[in-house]
Amino acid sequence: MHITFPKANLQKAINVLQKVSQNKTSSNLPGAIYITTKNGQVELQGNDFELGIRLTIDGDIKEPGTLVVGSRYFQELIRKLPGDTIELYKPEDGNSLTITSGSSEFNLVTLHPDDFSLVEQIHDQDHVNIDSFAMKELIDLTNYAAATDEDRPVFTGALLEIKENEVTMVATDTHRMAVKKITIDEPATTPMRAIIPTKTLAEVSRLLPTDNPAMINIIWNRTQIVFNFESIYIISRLIEGTYPEYEKVIPSQFDSSAVIDRREFAGAVDRVSLLAKDISYNVIRYDWAESNVTLSTQNTEIGMAKEDVAVEFKGTPFTISFNGRYISDILRHSTGDNIHLFLKQNGPVVIRQDNNPNYTYVVTPVRTNA
């Protein structure tokens, strides 16, 4: 194999594979990158058996071929090489890759291509097309609410549900839940309900184009899902299990409601959280009144925090406590001027945004003795 690349092209490809090619695998290969020539282009792959990524880039192919190289040193070298052009050379019968750029030359031992598990290609008929901006919003507004506890694998993923033209993504750790809905022009070929690992969704969001919209072709079967856009092909396992009926978790009746300036509320929560962080469950107490809400926390070892924020409140004043981080999270993922809270005494709060009506966030209260 003998290929010359503009450094920017190869660097961008390596960045795409960065996370998946760093992981150790269950085979005898460490994190590795597979490079081959195909149809006049260069194809690169990374695969850790839970998530696989394949992409193609342009390069000046002087001699076709295939090689596998350990990702750790290869990635670092490509990033640090001084020239604008990078040349890869590996003789057909050799096991050493020569990398040259400017006045630099390095040799890396290659691995046997037969030991690399290629990224699987699925051709199932079930598919849907979603705009990249809409897909990124689905992920970014929900993925953070999933659980990190591997003991409950169903909750370490996000549910993607498609019914005709309505697409819904849901994530929950059982204490809070984020739900985002969008509509698409062309319905999916069949209804879909799949639990996707948050790691996969984070990678999809990271790699989606943010400058120009692109269509993402999503393909799935019973155990796998594919996100295909531009020259990137991502395949992931799905999480087995039954996701809870999320709609039943969203209360339909409330005792009170409040409208709060988003920036003022976020600032108050952030400041009071400074003392609440060291308390079990990060508890912040909210005393709701007709024209203001008082946020407070008491830490016997550090001190007390208390702050008032103006609100438009309707209903009977009452007191309730929430995990401060859960409220901070939704405020970090909010835009617009106001936050709308729909409250129940001793029940979950539903939070919505005035500029995003199809986004719902639910948080259960923390039981306290106060």
Buried (B, 14 or more C-beta within 10 A) or exposed (E): BBBBBBBEBBBEBBBBBBBBBBBEBEEEBBBBBBBBBEEEBBBBBBBBEBBBBBBBBEBEBEEBBBBBBBBEEBBEBBEEBEEEBBBBBBEEEEEEBBBBBEEEEEEBEBBEBEEBBEBEEEEBEBBBBBBBBBBBBBBBBBBBBBBEEEEEBBBBBBBBBBEEEBBBBBBBBEBBBBBBBBEBEEBBEEEBEBBBBBBBBBBBBBBBBEEEBBEBBBBBBEEBBBBBBBBBBBBBBBBEEEBBEBEEBBBEEBBBBBBBBBEBBBBBBBEBBEBBEEBEBBBBBBBBEEEBBBBBBBBEEBEEBBBBBEBEBEBEEBBBBBBBBBBBBBBEBBEEEBBBBBBBBEBBBBBBBBEBEBBBBBBBBBEEEE
